[in-house]
Amino acid sequence: MRSSLEKALEYLDSSQEQFYRDLDTFLRFPSIAVEPARAGDISRTVEWLSRRVQAAGFEKVEALETGGFPVILAELGSKSEDMPCVLIYGHYDVQSPAPEEAWTSPPFDPTRSGEYLVARGAADMKGQLMACLAAIEAWNQVDKCPVNIKLLIEGEEELGSPHLGKLVFDQRERLQADVGLNLDAGMAARDVPTITTALRGAMLFELKIQGSERDLHSGIFGGLVENPIQILCRILSGLQDEAGIITLPGLYDRVRFIKPEERAGMEYPAEALLRQVGAASLRGDQEYSAFERTTIRPSFDVLHIYGGARKTAIPSEAGASISMRIVPDQDPDEVYEKLKEYLAAVVPEGVKWNLSWKVGVPPVLSDPEFIGNQAMAQAMKAVWGVDPAFLPGGGTIPVVPMLYEILGIQSLLTGFSLPDDNMHGPDERIHLPTLEKGKRVLVHFFNQLACE
């Protein structure tokens, strides 16, 4: 007699056409949270997705108001309340497709290209969210799901989740769970199923330099007053050396030491990274591999500079947007204080400056022995036939530390997107054979977690 697991896997195969019809529908919604004019599209996305969640078997589905875009909260019971409870996080919002002329097909018209499905949100993260719903539905069609499940789907992830923290706090009793599942992390390669063991934290700053009270004639006053643009350039260039190593005093003092045996699995080919970024060369601390530089080492990047105009005038002010990624065990507050100390020391006397801290997300560590990680490792081996790689990730997922701080829930970080899926860029895509394996992994995962 076939087991419930076998029946659930067979249901995935038999429902594949409907899965892709639903995924195409989901991808056609231009749910761009950063564009206020898309509010109607967001509402239609929430309505459709709520129905799809209900169709997957969830008994209670609500769209909760947040002060921004709604959060979908849903609950599904298993055969027993004593079974583990999984809190699954997802987001239905996507990045803007701009510039749309860089796409080879319309961003919200899902297009097959070989083994790929091309559309905005295909990898980040509508495809992964639909794979999760497919796995849950498969269990509900043949039996009760082996574990209890709660679903938390927001619509402002690409905005930095400004309203999610309050909602999680307000709903903290309802959101209690044993394991968090976050599919926003991805895989190292097609044949390397991956469980992410660390995430870098993110810090965003706006730095403003104020010189004179107004713009000044560069002929009459040139050489007499401080130029905010030139000051800004000196400040920013002083924060990195030519190799790309950050020179902010004390920044590396609390960077976690990674043992040589832990670094042994981080030899991702530099050539592959070079192809992904489309640059002429790679830079950074040569004592670390290209992969390590993007995962276990902090980074500093200037994202935007403004100041002056195309006229013969010394500008009165200049500014820059700065991004820093920090790693375990660095603390955002300490990094902020070090940056302010540096500015106080280098900005010339009489020149005003202001450092505005916009975003501060701490880095994350995940124990490989965590029950969620171990259940996922078994599920991945059952589908891929190999043990997964336990690797750090270079990105930042704000909800992960949020769930830990408010609910005490550790998150399992994985996913089925690939490094060359062009997330946030033109021609975002997802590799369909990998997504199919991901659906099967999730069916196994729910079963394995119940066994754990």
Secondary structure as a PSIPRED ss2 file (coil, helix, strand):
# PSIPRED VFORMAT (PSIPRED V4.0)

   1 M C   1.000  0.000  0.000
   2 R C   1.000  0.000  0.000
   3 S C   1.000  0.000  0.000
   4 S H   0.000  1.000  0.000
   5 L H   0.000  1.000  0.000
   6 E H   0.000  1.000  0.000
   7 K H   0.000  1.000  0.000
   8 A H   0.000  1.000  0.000
   9 L H   0.000  1.000  0.000
  10 E H   0.000  1.000  0.000
  11 Y H   0.000  1.000  0.000
  12 L H   0.000  1.000  0.000
  13 D H   0.000  1.000  0.000
  14 S H   0.000  1.000  0.000
  15 S C   1.000  0.000  0.000
  16 Q H   0.000  1.000  0.000
  17 E H   0.000  1.000  0.000
  18 Q H   0.000  1.000  0.000
  19 F H   0.000  1.000  0.000
  20 Y H   0.000  1.000  0.000
  21 R H   0.000  1.000  0.000
  22 D H   0.000  1.000  0.000
  23 L H   0.000  1.000  0.000
  24 D H   0.000  1.000  0.000
  25 T H   0.000  1.000  0.000
  26 F H   0.000  1.000  0.000
  27 L H   0.000  1.000  0.000
  28 R H   0.000  1.000  0.000
  29 F C   1.000  0.000  0.000
  30 P C   1.000  0.000  0.000
  31 S C   1.000  0.000  0.000
  32 I E   0.000  0.000  1.000
  33 A C   1.000  0.000  0.000
  34 V C   1.000  0.000  0.000
  35 E C   1.000  0.000  0.000
  36 P H   0.000  1.000  0.000
  37 A H   0.000  1.000  0.000
  38 R H   0.000  1.000  0.000
  39 A H   0.000  1.000  0.000
  40 G H   0.000  1.000  0.000
  41 D H   0.000  1.000  0.000
  42 I H   0.000  1.000  0.000
  43 S H   0.000  1.000  0.000
  44 R H   0.000  1.000  0.000
  45 T H   0.000  1.000  0.000
  46 V H   0.000  1.000  0.000
  47 E H   0.000  1.000  0.000
  48 W H   0.000  1.000  0.000
  49 L H   0.000  1.000  0.000
  50 S H   0.000  1.000  0.000
  51 R H   0.000  1.000  0.000
  52 R H   0.000  1.000  0.000
  53 V H   0.000  1.000  0.000
  54 Q H   0.000  1.000  0.000
  55 A H   0.000  1.000  0.000
  56 A C   1.000  0.000  0.000
  57 G C   1.000  0.000  0.000
  58 F C   1.000  0.000  0.000
  59 E C   1.000  0.000  0.000
  60 K E   0.000  0.000  1.000
  61 V E   0.000  0.000  1.000
  62 E E   0.000  0.000  1.000
  63 A E   0.000  0.000  1.000
  64 L E   0.000  0.000  1.000
  65 E C   1.000  0.000  0.000
  66 T C   1.000  0.000  0.000
  67 G C   1.000  0.000  0.000
  68 G C   1.000  0.000  0.000
  69 F C   1.000  0.000  0.000
  70 P C   1.000  0.000  0.000
  71 V E   0.000  0.000  1.000
  72 I E   0.000  0.000  1.000
  73 L E   0.000  0.000  1.000
  74 A E   0.000  0.000  1.000
  75 E E   0.000  0.000  1.000
  76 L E   0.000  0.000  1.000
  77 G C   1.000  0.000  0.000
  78 S C   1.000  0.000  0.000
  79 K C   1.000  0.000  0.000
  80 S C   1.000  0.000  0.000
  81 E C   1.000  0.000  0.000
  82 D C   1.000  0.000  0.000
  83 M C   1.000  0.000  0.000
  84 P C   1.000  0.000  0.000
  85 C E   0.000  0.000  1.000
  86 V E   0.000  0.000  1.000
  87 L E   0.000  0.000  1.000
  88 I E   0.000  0.000  1.000
  89 Y E   0.000  0.000  1.000
  90 G E   0.000  0.000  1.000
  91 H E   0.000  0.000  1.000
  92 Y C   1.000  0.000  0.000
  93 D C   1.000  0.000  0.000
  94 V E   0.000  0.000  1.000
  95 Q C   1.000  0.000  0.000
  96 S C   1.000  0.000  0.000
  97 P C   1.000  0.000  0.000
  98 A C   1.000  0.000  0.000
  99 P C   1.000  0.000  0.000
 100 E H   0.000  1.000  0.000
 101 E H   0.000  1.000  0.000
 102 A H   0.000  1.000  0.000
 103 W C   1.000  0.000  0.000
 104 T C   1.000  0.000  0.000
 105 S C   1.000  0.000  0.000
 106 P C   1.000  0.000  0.000
 107 P C   1.000  0.000  0.000
 108 F C   1.000  0.000  0.000
 109 D C   1.000  0.000  0.000
 110 P C   1.000  0.000  0.000
 111 T E   0.000  0.000  1.000
 112 R E   0.000  0.000  1.000
 113 S E   0.000  0.000  1.000
 114 G C   1.000  0.000  0.000
 115 E C   1.000  0.000  0.000
 116 Y E   0.000  0.000  1.000
 117 L E   0.000  0.000  1.000
 118 V E   0.000  0.000  1.000
 119 A C   1.000  0.000  0.000
 120 R C   1.000  0.000  0.000
 121 G C   1.000  0.000  0.000
 122 A H   0.000  1.000  0.000
 123 A H   0.000  1.000  0.000
 124 D H   0.000  1.000  0.000
 125 M H   0.000  1.000  0.000
 126 K H   0.000  1.000  0.000
 127 G H   0.000  1.000  0.000
 128 Q H   0.000  1.000  0.000
 129 L H   0.000  1.000  0.000
 130 M H   0.000  1.000  0.000
 131 A H   0.000  1.000  0.000
 132 C H   0.000  1.000  0.000
 133 L H   0.000  1.000  0.000
 134 A H   0.000  1.000  0.000
 135 A H   0.000  1.000  0.000
 136 I H   0.000  1.000  0.000
 137 E H   0.000  1.000  0.000
 138 A H   0.000  1.000  0.000
 139 W H   0.000  1.000  0.000
 140 N H   0.000  1.000  0.000
 141 Q H   0.000  1.000  0.000
 142 V H   0.000  1.000  0.000
 143 D C   1.000  0.000  0.000
 144 K C   1.000  0.000  0.000
 145 C C   1.000  0.000  0.000
 146 P C   1.000  0.000  0.000
 147 V C   1.000  0.000  0.000
 148 N E   0.000  0.000  1.000
 149 I E   0.000  0.000  1.000
 150 K E   0.000  0.000  1.000
 151 L E   0.000  0.000  1.000
 152 L E   0.000  0.000  1.000
 153 I E   0.000  0.000  1.000
 154 E E   0.000  0.000  1.000
 155 G C   1.000  0.000  0.000
 156 E C   1.000  0.000  0.000
 157 E H   0.000  1.000  0.000
 158 E H   0.000  1.000  0.000
 159 L H   0.000  1.000  0.000
 160 G C   1.000  0.000  0.000
 161 S C   1.000  0.000  0.000
 162 P C   1.000  0.000  0.000
 163 H C   1.000  0.000  0.000
 164 L H   0.000  1.000  0.000
 165 G H   0.000  1.000  0.000
 166 K H   0.000  1.000  0.000
 167 L H   0.000  1.000  0.000
 168 V H   0.000  1.000  0.000
 169 F H   0.000  1.000  0.000
 170 D H   0.000  1.000  0.000
 171 Q C   1.000  0.000  0.000
 172 R C   1.000  0.000  0.000
 173 E C   1.000  0.000  0.000
 174 R C   1.000  0.000  0.000
 175 L C   1.000  0.000  0.000
 176 Q C   1.000  0.000  0.000
 177 A C   1.000  0.000  0.000
 178 D C   1.000  0.000  0.000
 179 V E   0.000  0.000  1.000
 180 G E   0.000  0.000  1.000
 181 L E   0.000  0.000  1.000
 182 N E   0.000  0.000  1.000
 183 L C   1.000  0.000  0.000
 184 D C   1.000  0.000  0.000
 185 A C   1.000  0.000  0.000
 186 G C   1.000  0.000  0.000
 187 M C   1.000  0.000  0.000
 188 A C   1.000  0.000  0.000
 189 A E   0.000  0.000  1.000
 190 R C   1.000  0.000  0.000
 191 D C   1.000  0.000  0.000
 192 V E   0.000  0.000  1.000
 193 P C   1.000  0.000  0.000
 194 T E   0.000  0.000  1.000
 195 I E   0.000  0.000  1.000
 196 T E   0.000  0.000  1.000
 197 T E   0.000  0.000  1.000
 198 A E   0.000  0.000  1.000
 199 L E   0.000  0.000  1.000
 200 R C   1.000  0.000  0.000
 201 G E   0.000  0.000  1.000
 202 A E   0.000  0.000  1.000
 203 M E   0.000  0.000  1.000
 204 L E   0.000  0.000  1.000
 205 F E   0.000  0.000  1.000
 206 E E   0.000  0.000  1.000
 207 L E   0.000  0.000  1.000
 208 K E   0.000  0.000  1.000
 209 I E   0.000  0.000  1.000
 210 Q E   0.000  0.000  1.000
 211 G C   1.000  0.000  0.000
 212 S C   1.000  0.000  0.000
 213 E C   1.000  0.000  0.000
 214 R C   1.000  0.000  0.000
 215 D C   1.000  0.000  0.000
 216 L E   0.000  0.000  1.000
 217 H E   0.000  0.000  1.000
 218 S C   1.000  0.000  0.000
 219 G C   1.000  0.000  0.000
 220 I C   1.000  0.000  0.000
 221 F C   1.000  0.000  0.000
 222 G C   1.000  0.000  0.000
 223 G C   1.000  0.000  0.000
 224 L C   1.000  0.000  0.000
 225 V C   1.000  0.000  0.000
 226 E C   1.000  0.000  0.000
 227 N C   1.000  0.000  0.000
 228 P H   0.000  1.000  0.000
 229 I H   0.000  1.000  0.000
 230 Q H   0.000  1.000  0.000
 231 I H   0.000  1.000  0.000
 232 L H   0.000  1.000  0.000
 233 C H   0.000  1.000  0.000
 234 R H   0.000  1.000  0.000
 235 I H   0.000  1.000  0.000
 236 L H   0.000  1.000  0.000
 237 S H   0.000  1.000  0.000
 238 G C   1.000  0.000  0.000
 239 L C   1.000  0.000  0.000
 240 Q E   0.000  0.000  1.000
 241 D C   1.000  0.000  0.000
 242 E C   1.000  0.000  0.000
 243 A C   1.000  0.000  0.000
 244 G C   1.000  0.000  0.000
 245 I C   1.000  0.000  0.000
 246 I E   0.000  0.000  1.000
 247 T C   1.000  0.000  0.000
 248 L C   1.000  0.000  0.000
 249 P C   1.000  0.000  0.000
 250 G C   1.000  0.000  0.000
 251 L H   0.000  1.000  0.000
 252 Y H   0.000  1.000  0.000
 253 D H   0.000  1.000  0.000
 254 R H   0.000  1.000  0.000
 255 V C   1.000  0.000  0.000
 256 R C   1.000  0.000  0.000
 257 F C   1.000  0.000  0.000
 258 I C   1.000  0.000  0.000
 259 K C   1.000  0.000  0.000
 260 P H   0.000  1.000  0.000
 261 E H   0.000  1.000  0.000
 262 E H   0.000  1.000  0.000
 263 R H   0.000  1.000  0.000
 264 A C   1.000  0.000  0.000
 265 G C   1.000  0.000  0.000
 266 M C   1.000  0.000  0.000
 267 E C   1.000  0.000  0.000
 268 Y C   1.000  0.000  0.000
 269 P C   1.000  0.000  0.000
 270 A H   0.000  1.000  0.000
 271 E H   0.000  1.000  0.000
 272 A H   0.000  1.000  0.000
 273 L H   0.000  1.000  0.000
 274 L H   0.000  1.000  0.000
 275 R H   0.000  1.000  0.000
 276 Q H   0.000  1.000  0.000
 277 V H   0.000  1.000  0.000
 278 G C   1.000  0.000  0.000
 279 A C   1.000  0.000  0.000
 280 A C   1.000  0.000  0.000
 281 S C   1.000  0.000  0.000
 282 L C   1.000  0.000  0.000
 283 R C   1.000  0.000  0.000
 284 G C   1.000  0.000  0.000
 285 D C   1.000  0.000  0.000
 286 Q C   1.000  0.000  0.000
 287 E C   1.000  0.000  0.000
 288 Y C   1.000  0.000  0.000
 289 S C   1.000  0.000  0.000
 290 A H   0.000  1.000  0.000
 291 F H   0.000  1.000  0.000
 292 E H   0.000  1.000  0.000
 293 R H   0.000  1.000  0.000
 294 T C   1.000  0.000  0.000
 295 T C   1.000  0.000  0.000
 296 I C   1.000  0.000  0.000
 297 R C   1.000  0.000  0.000
 298 P C   1.000  0.000  0.000
 299 S E   0.000  0.000  1.000
 300 F E   0.000  0.000  1.000
 301 D E   0.000  0.000  1.000
 302 V E   0.000  0.000  1.000
 303 L E   0.000  0.000  1.000
 304 H E   0.000  0.000  1.000
 305 I E   0.000  0.000  1.000
 306 Y E   0.000  0.000  1.000
 307 G E   0.000  0.000  1.000
 308 G C   1.000  0.000  0.000
 309 A C   1.000  0.000  0.000
 310 R C   1.000  0.000  0.000
 311 K C   1.000  0.000  0.000
 312 T C   1.000  0.000  0.000
 313 A E   0.000  0.000  1.000
 314 I E   0.000  0.000  1.000
 315 P C   1.000  0.000  0.000
 316 S C   1.000  0.000  0.000
 317 E E   0.000  0.000  1.000
 318 A E   0.000  0.000  1.000
 319 G E   0.000  0.000  1.000
 320 A E   0.000  0.000  1.000
 321 S E   0.000  0.000  1.000
 322 I E   0.000  0.000  1.000
 323 S E   0.000  0.000  1.000
 324 M E   0.000  0.000  1.000
 325 R E   0.000  0.000  1.000
 326 I E   0.000  0.000  1.000
 327 V C   1.000  0.000  0.000
 328 P C   1.000  0.000  0.000
 329 D C   1.000  0.000  0.000
 330 Q C   1.000  0.000  0.000
 331 D C   1.000  0.000  0.000
 332 P H   0.000  1.000  0.000
 333 D H   0.000  1.000  0.000
 334 E H   0.000  1.000  0.000
 335 V H   0.000  1.000  0.000
 336 Y H   0.000  1.000  0.000
 337 E H   0.000  1.000  0.000
 338 K H   0.000  1.000  0.000
 339 L H   0.000  1.000  0.000
 340 K H   0.000  1.000  0.000
 341 E H   0.000  1.000  0.000
 342 Y H   0.000  1.000  0.000
 343 L H   0.000  1.000  0.000
 344 A H   0.000  1.000  0.000
 345 A H   0.000  1.000  0.000
 346 V H   0.000  1.000  0.000
 347 V C   1.000  0.000  0.000
 348 P C   1.000  0.000  0.000
 349 E C   1.000  0.000  0.000
 350 G C   1.000  0.000  0.000
 351 V C   1.000  0.000  0.000
 352 K E   0.000  0.000  1.000
 353 W E   0.000  0.000  1.000
 354 N E   0.000  0.000  1.000
 355 L E   0.000  0.000  1.000
 356 S E   0.000  0.000  1.000
 357 W E   0.000  0.000  1.000
 358 K E   0.000  0.000  1.000
 359 V E   0.000  0.000  1.000
 360 G E   0.000  0.000  1.000
 361 V E   0.000  0.000  1.000
 362 P C   1.000  0.000  0.000
 363 P C   1.000  0.000  0.000
 364 V E   0.000  0.000  1.000
 365 L E   0.000  0.000  1.000
 366 S C   1.000  0.000  0.000
 367 D C   1.000  0.000  0.000
 368 P C   1.000  0.000  0.000
 369 E C   1.000  0.000  0.000
 370 F C   1.000  0.000  0.000
 371 I H   0.000  1.000  0.000
 372 G H   0.000  1.000  0.000
 373 N H   0.000  1.000  0.000
 374 Q H   0.000  1.000  0.000
 375 A H   0.000  1.000  0.000
 376 M H   0.000  1.000  0.000
 377 A H   0.000  1.000  0.000
 378 Q H   0.000  1.000  0.000
 379 A H   0.000  1.000  0.000
 380 M H   0.000  1.000  0.000
 381 K H   0.000  1.000  0.000
 382 A H   0.000  1.000  0.000
 383 V H   0.000  1.000  0.000
 384 W H   0.000  1.000  0.000
 385 G C   1.000  0.000  0.000
 386 V C   1.000  0.000  0.000
 387 D C   1.000  0.000  0.000
 388 P C   1.000  0.000  0.000
 389 A E   0.000  0.000  1.000
 390 F E   0.000  0.000  1.000
 391 L E   0.000  0.000  1.000
 392 P E   0.000  0.000  1.000
 393 G C   1.000  0.000  0.000
 394 G C   1.000  0.000  0.000
 395 G C   1.000  0.000  0.000
 396 T C   1.000  0.000  0.000
 397 I C   1.000  0.000  0.000
 398 P C   1.000  0.000  0.000
 399 V H   0.000  1.000  0.000
 400 V H   0.000  1.000  0.000
 401 P H   0.000  1.000  0.000
 402 M H   0.000  1.000  0.000
 403 L H   0.000  1.000  0.000
 404 Y H   0.000  1.000  0.000
 405 E H   0.000  1.000  0.000
 406 I H   0.000  1.000  0.000
 407 L H   0.000  1.000  0.000
 408 G C   1.000  0.000  0.000
 409 I C   1.000  0.000  0.000
 410 Q C   1.000  0.000  0.000
 411 S E   0.000  0.000  1.000
 412 L E   0.000  0.000  1.000
 413 L E   0.000  0.000  1.000
 414 T C   1.000  0.000  0.000
 415 G C   1.000  0.000  0.000
 416 F C   1.000  0.000  0.000
 417 S C   1.000  0.000  0.000
 418 L C   1.000  0.000  0.000
 419 P C   1.000  0.000  0.000
 420 D C   1.000  0.000  0.000
 421 D C   1.000  0.000  0.000
 422 N C   1.000  0.000  0.000
 423 M C   1.000  0.000  0.000
 424 H C   1.000  0.000  0.000
 425 G C   1.000  0.000  0.000
 426 P C   1.000  0.000  0.000
 427 D C   1.000  0.000  0.000
 428 E C   1.000  0.000  0.000
 429 R E   0.000  0.000  1.000
 430 I E   0.000  0.000  1.000
 431 H E   0.000  0.000  1.000
 432 L H   0.000  1.000  0.000
 433 P H   0.000  1.000  0.000
 434 T H   0.000  1.000  0.000
 435 L H   0.000  1.000  0.000
 436 E H   0.000  1.000  0.000
 437 K H   0.000  1.000  0.000
 438 G H   0.000  1.000  0.000
 439 K H   0.000  1.000  0.000
 440 R H   0.000  1.000  0.000
 441 V H   0.000  1.000  0.000
 442 L H   0.000  1.000  0.000
 443 V H   0.000  1.000  0.000
 444 H H   0.000  1.000  0.000
 445 F H   0.000  1.000  0.000
 446 F H   0.000  1.000  0.000
 447 N H   0.000  1.000  0.000
 448 Q H   0.000  1.000  0.000
 449 L H   0.000  1.000  0.000
 450 A H   0.000  1.000  0.000
 451 C H   0.000  1.000  0.000
 452 E C   1.000  0.000  0.000
